[in-house]
Each structure stands twice: as structure tokens, then as C-alpha cells.
């Protein structure tokens, strides 16, 4: 049987040490959103990149 979708591979692993309080917050988000810790971190990364791009756009328009 052939697959109807192409598997997305993620070759890079990024690890971070976080405090117990930060992990508590991650677990709360996991419970509230039904997402894995990895999915939450990916979303947080994308949001931070978007925020950075917005700030850069504002800064360049002010020059």
C-alpha cells in the first residue's frame, strides 16, 4: 500500500535546559492545546521569528 502523503523529516535536534517553572508552563500548554512539547517549541520559535521580522520592518520604515 502506498502512502498518500509525503513524510516530513526533521533532521536537526535542538535541546535546551529549562527550569522546573518553565517546564511546568510547557506542560500546562501541552494539556491545554493537546500539542507535544516539540510542537509548542516550534510554534514559539515561529512566533518569535515573526515578531523579529515585524520589528525589523518597523525599524527600516522609520529610517
PyMOL commands that set and color helices and strands:
alter all, ss='L'
color gray80, all
select helices_A, chain A and resi 20-33+37-62
alter helices_A, ss='H'
color red, helices_A
deselect
rebuild
show_as cartoon
